[in-house]
Amino acid sequence: MNKSLLYLSLMSLIFWACNSGNQTQTNAEEDVWMSLIGEDISNWDNPQNLQAMTFNGELGMTDPGSETPMWLWSQASFKNFHLKAEFQAPPASQSAIGFRMNQANGYAVSLDNNADRQNPTGSITNVARAVWLDSMDVEGWNQLEVKATGDHLQVWVNGTLVSQVHDRQYSEGTIALQAPIGGTKAVKFRHLQIMELPDTELTEQPLEEMMRASTKAEEVSLFDGDYTENWTESGGEWEVIDGAIHGYSGPEGGYLLSKEAYQNFYLKLKFKIKFEDNSGIFIRKDPNREDVSIEDAIECNIYDFNGLSHPFSTGSLVTHSRAFRDLFEYDEWSDLEIFAYESQIVMYINGKKSAEAHVPEALNKAGQIALQAGVKVFSEDKGPSDIYFKDIFVKDFSGGSL
C-alpha cells in the first residue's frame, strides 16, 4: 500500500470518528446479551496491529494494505450462539465477520456488497452462498444476524434469511472482525452483541450421509430405458436417445411427472445440458394441481444465465438457497442428488453440496417429482431448451425412519 493511500485511509477513519453521530443502544435482555464493542478495542486481540478504533459505540477498521485477510479476535470463545450487528461495508471493499475461528480456520460471513461475487454479503464463505437482496443499502447501514446451533448455521441480512447450511468443519472458536481489503473507506460495526445458546446434540451423521447409507429403504430405478412406466408427459417433447431421456421444451416448455408421490426421499440421477438452456427438477408437486409452480413445489434448478449475478444458478433451491457457480461442465454428464426429509432439503452437484434449506411447513408434504424442459426465460428470444437425464434412482423413506 503506498503512503498516499495509507494517509487517505487514516484520514477517512479519523474524519468518521470526529463526525459520527451519537448511537444509543437499547437492549431489553442485558443480562443475556453481551456487547462486543467497548470504549476502545482493548477487549479484542490485535496481534497484527490493525488500524481500528471505536467512537460512540461504533468500531471502524481501514484497509491495512494486505492481500490476505487480517483480523481482530474476540478474547472469548463461543460454540452455540446468536449474534447481532449492524455494519457499513462500502461496495469497493471486502470484509467479513468470522465465527468459530481458530487463527486462520473457521467460518466467515462475507461483507462484500457486490452481487456478482461468488461470496456476496451474507454468504458463509465458500460454504453457503447468500441470496442477494436488491433492497440492501450497499453504502449505508445494514443489519446482520448469525445463529450457530450445533451444525446448523444461519445468516440473516436486514431480517431476511439469506444463507443456511448444516456443516461440521468447526464447532467452537472466537468471533473475528476482518479488516477491509480494497477501497479507502472504513468498514464499520455497531450494536455488535452476542448471546450464548445451549449445546445441541448432533446425530452421528449428517442427513445426506445417513440417507445414502441407509438400508431401511430400497434403491429403485425410475428409468430402465422406457420412461413411460414411471412417468407421464405434461407438455414438451420427450423421447429416449442412446439410453437417456431427452426433453425438448418447444416454445412453451414441459415436464415429465412421476406417477408416484414422495415426501421423504433420496433421488440421484445424471443430467446433461447446453450453456444457458433451462431445466430443473421440481419436488413435492401436488398431484391434484395441473401446473408446476414454486408456490406449490420446490425447484432444484438447472439453469445459468448472466454470469455470477444469476439469482439462482444450477444447484440452487429456487427462492430458498443459492448455489455457487462452476459446479459442472456444459455438454457433459453431471451427477445430481436431492435429499428431502421433513423440512430439510439438500442438493448436491458432482459430489459437492450446492444448496441447503429448511423449507416452510406448507412444502413439507408428499408430491410428485417433475423433470423440466424449460424455455430460456431470461433471454430476449425466450428460445427452447434441450435436457438429458439418465440413471435415475430413488430411495423412498416416506413410510418410516432413516
VENRACOR-V441095 format. One record per residue. RES is the residue in three letters. PHI is phi in whole degrees, 0 to 359 (none if undefined). PSI is psi in radians with two decimals (NA if undefined). Layout:
[[RES:PHI:PSI] [RES:PHI:PSI]]
This chain:
[[MET:none:2.22] [ASN:284:2.86] [LYS:296:-0.64] [SER:293:-0.67] [LEU:290:-0.68] [LEU:297:-0.75] [TYR:300:-0.76] [LEU:297:-0.70] [SER:297:-0.80] [LEU:294:-0.70] [MET:296:-0.65] [SER:298:-0.78] [LEU:294:-0.75] [ILE:296:-0.74] [PHE:300:-0.76] [TRP:298:-0.78] [ALA:297:-0.66] [CYS:284:-0.38] [ASN:244:0.03] [SER:293:2.40] [GLY:284:2.81] [ASN:292:2.39] [GLN:240:2.15] [THR:255:2.09] [GLN:265:2.18] [THR:246:2.47] [ASN:208:2.02] [ALA:284:-0.22] [GLU:239:0.94] [GLU:296:-0.42] [ASP:281:-0.17] [VAL:250:-0.80] [TRP:275:2.45] [MET:242:2.19] [SER:285:2.45] [LEU:255:0.06] [ILE:243:2.08] [GLY:254:-2.81] [GLU:289:-0.37] [ASP:212:-2.92] [ILE:260:0.36] [SER:293:-0.32] [ASN:272:0.18] [TRP:240:2.48] [ASP:280:2.30] [ASN:228:1.13] [PRO:292:-0.33] [GLN:262:0.12] [ASN:53:0.90] [LEU:290:2.64] [GLN:280:1.74] [ALA:217:2.59] [MET:203:2.76] [THR:245:2.64] [PHE:200:2.15] [ASN:52:0.77] [GLY:82:0.06] [GLU:250:2.55] [LEU:241:2.19] [GLY:241:2.56] [MET:224:2.42] [THR:252:2.92] [ASP:294:2.09] [PRO:277:-0.02] [GLY:83:0.25] [SER:263:2.52] [GLU:276:-0.21] [THR:251:2.64] [PRO:299:2.43] [MET:233:2.51] [TRP:227:2.66] [LEU:264:2.45] [TRP:241:2.37] [SER:293:2.61] [GLN:279:-0.30] [ALA:259:2.72] [SER:252:2.55] [PHE:227:2.55] [LYS:249:-1.29] [ASN:254:2.31] [PHE:197:2.91] [HIS:235:2.10] [LEU:245:2.41] [LYS:234:2.56] [ALA:199:2.82] [GLU:243:2.49] [PHE:222:2.71] [GLN:230:1.91] [ALA:238:1.82] [PRO:303:2.56] [PRO:296:-0.34] [ALA:275:-0.05] [SER:242:2.84] [GLN:235:2.23] [SER:218:-3.02] [ALA:191:2.78] [ILE:247:2.08] [GLY:266:2.68] [PHE:214:2.74] [ARG:50:0.76] [MET:267:2.41] [ASN:226:1.74] [GLN:57:-2.12] [ALA:274:-0.09] [ASN:257:2.49] [GLY:145:-3.02] [TYR:265:2.57] [ALA:225:2.18] [VAL:272:2.02] [SER:291:2.43] [LEU:240:1.48] [ASP:220:1.69] [ASN:280:1.05] [ASN:219:1.97] [ALA:297:-0.39] [ASP:275:0.01] [ARG:280:2.71] [GLN:295:-0.56] [ASN:236:1.25] [PRO:290:3.00] [THR:311:2.29] [GLY:98:-0.19] [SER:288:2.53] [ILE:272:1.83] [THR:311:2.13] [ASN:62:0.23] [VAL:240:-0.82] [ALA:215:2.10] [ARG:275:2.34] [ALA:281:2.55] [VAL:291:2.29] [TRP:278:2.34] [LEU:256:1.98] [ASP:295:-0.38] [SER:279:-0.10] [MET:292:2.43] [ASP:276:1.79] [VAL:288:-0.22] [GLU:242:-0.20] [GLY:255:-2.80] [TRP:276:2.43] [ASN:225:2.73] [GLN:263:2.50] [LEU:226:2.40] [GLU:228:2.45] [VAL:229:2.28] [LYS:233:2.23] [ALA:237:1.98] [THR:230:1.83] [GLY:64:-2.20] [ASP:264:0.09] [HIS:266:2.00] [LEU:246:2.27] [GLN:224:2.51] [VAL:227:2.29] [TRP:245:2.45] [VAL:238:2.15] [ASN:52:0.70] [GLY:84:-0.04] [THR:254:2.27] [LEU:290:1.99] [VAL:252:-0.36] [SER:204:2.56] [GLN:201:2.70] [VAL:194:2.73] [HIS:257:2.08] [ASP:212:2.48] [ARG:238:0.40] [GLN:292:-0.69] [TYR:225:2.32] [SER:249:-0.34] [GLU:199:2.62] [GLY:166:-3.00] [THR:276:2.88] [ILE:272:2.47] [ALA:221:2.52] [LEU:248:2.17] [GLN:269:2.29] [ALA:295:2.53] [PRO:293:2.61] [ILE:245:2.09] [GLY:91:2.68] [GLY:83:2.99] [THR:241:-0.08] [LYS:265:2.69] [ALA:284:2.52] [VAL:274:2.32] [LYS:234:2.60] [PHE:230:2.57] [ARG:210:2.88] [HIS:50:0.70] [LEU:275:1.97] [GLN:216:2.78] [ILE:218:2.53] [MET:233:2.19] [GLU:284:2.54] [LEU:243:2.77] [PRO:295:2.76] [ASP:297:2.61] [THR:241:2.26] [GLU:282:2.27] [LEU:260:2.62] [THR:292:2.86] [GLU:295:-0.55] [GLN:226:2.65] [PRO:299:2.80] [LEU:307:-0.85] [GLU:294:-0.61] [GLU:291:-0.67] [MET:296:-0.75] [MET:288:-0.63] [ARG:297:-0.75] [ALA:274:-0.34] [SER:299:2.42] [THR:255:0.16] [LYS:278:-0.11] [ALA:224:2.41] [GLU:278:2.43] [GLU:279:2.09] [VAL:243:2.38] [SER:281:2.33] [LEU:256:0.07] [PHE:205:1.99] [ASP:240:0.49] [GLY:106:-0.28] [ASP:226:1.76] [TYR:286:-0.25] [THR:292:-0.30] [GLU:289:-0.63] [ASN:245:-0.06] [TRP:224:2.68] [THR:235:2.55] [GLU:275:2.49] [SER:218:1.49] [GLY:82:2.88] [GLY:73:-3.07] [GLU:235:2.25] [TRP:232:2.39] [GLU:204:2.92] [VAL:257:2.20] [ILE:229:2.12] [ASP:51:0.79] [GLY:76:0.25] [ALA:228:2.66] [ILE:279:2.19] [HIS:252:2.19] [GLY:247:2.29] [TYR:241:2.20] [SER:287:-0.52] [GLY:64:-2.84] [PRO:283:-0.24] [GLU:239:-0.28] [GLY:87:2.90] [GLY:191:-3.12] [TYR:217:2.67] [LEU:256:2.14] [LEU:253:2.28] [SER:294:2.50] [LYS:285:-0.41] [GLU:261:2.72] [ALA:255:2.50] [TYR:226:2.46] [GLN:247:-1.06] [ASN:254:2.02] [PHE:199:2.88] [TYR:237:2.07] [LEU:245:2.32] [LYS:225:2.55] [LEU:197:3.07] [LYS:243:2.53] [PHE:225:2.76] [LYS:217:2.35] [ILE:209:2.71] [LYS:272:2.78] [PHE:302:2.28] [GLU:71:0.08] [ASP:282:2.70] [ASN:245:2.22] [SER:209:-2.99] [GLY:167:3.04] [ILE:231:2.06] [PHE:264:2.39] [ILE:237:2.73] [ARG:59:0.68] [LYS:284:2.32] [ASP:298:2.08] [PRO:297:-0.37] [ASN:271:-0.02] [ARG:256:2.31] [GLU:289:-0.78] [ASP:273:2.90] [VAL:249:2.14] [SER:214:2.59] [ILE:289:-0.17] [GLU:288:-0.43] [ASP:241:-0.25] [ALA:221:3.03] [ILE:250:2.15] [GLU:264:2.06] [CYS:263:1.81] [ASN:278:2.54] [ILE:227:1.48] [TYR:190:2.22] [ASP:231:2.31] [PHE:206:2.46] [ASN:68:0.62] [GLY:64:-2.62] [LEU:294:-0.35] [SER:277:-0.03] [HIS:307:2.23] [PRO:297:-0.69] [PHE:217:1.46] [SER:285:3.12] [THR:308:2.26] [GLY:100:-0.10] [SER:275:2.70] [LEU:260:1.80] [VAL:302:2.28] [THR:73:-0.17] [HIS:251:-0.74] [SER:205:2.32] [ARG:256:2.28] [ALA:274:2.72] [PHE:289:2.80] [ARG:271:2.95] [ASP:64:0.75] [LEU:268:-0.15] [PHE:205:2.99] [GLU:252:2.37] [TYR:290:2.63] [ASP:63:0.31] [GLU:232:2.65] [TRP:289:2.33] [SER:232:2.62] [ASP:271:2.41] [LEU:227:2.34] [GLU:229:2.47] [ILE:231:2.26] [PHE:242:2.12] [ALA:232:2.06] [TYR:217:1.97] [GLU:54:-2.16] [SER:276:-0.24] [GLN:271:2.21] [ILE:236:2.28] [VAL:230:2.44] [MET:231:2.40] [TYR:236:2.48] [ILE:237:2.14] [ASN:50:0.79] [GLY:81:0.03] [LYS:244:2.32] [LYS:298:2.16] [SER:255:-0.47] [ALA:197:2.67] [GLU:205:2.49] [ALA:201:2.74] [HIS:255:1.96] [VAL:274:2.82] [PRO:301:2.70] [GLU:301:-0.53] [ALA:297:-0.39] [LEU:261:0.06] [ASN:268:1.37] [LYS:205:2.91] [ALA:283:2.51] [GLY:192:3.03] [GLN:282:2.76] [ILE:264:2.31] [ALA:235:2.02] [LEU:273:2.21] [GLN:256:2.43] [ALA:245:1.82] [GLY:249:2.70] [VAL:284:2.85] [LYS:279:1.47] [VAL:294:-0.43] [PHE:267:-0.19] [SER:273:2.77] [GLU:294:-0.65] [ASP:274:-0.13] [LYS:50:0.73] [GLY:290:3.00] [PRO:282:2.91] [SER:228:2.73] [ASP:242:2.47] [ILE:218:2.55] [TYR:234:2.38] [PHE:231:2.56] [LYS:203:3.03] [ASP:49:1.01] [ILE:264:2.09] [PHE:226:2.62] [VAL:222:2.49] [LYS:248:2.13] [ASP:258:1.95] [PHE:258:0.20] [SER:296:-0.41] [GLY:267:0.02] [GLY:191:-2.91] [SER:271:3.07] [LEU:281:NA]]
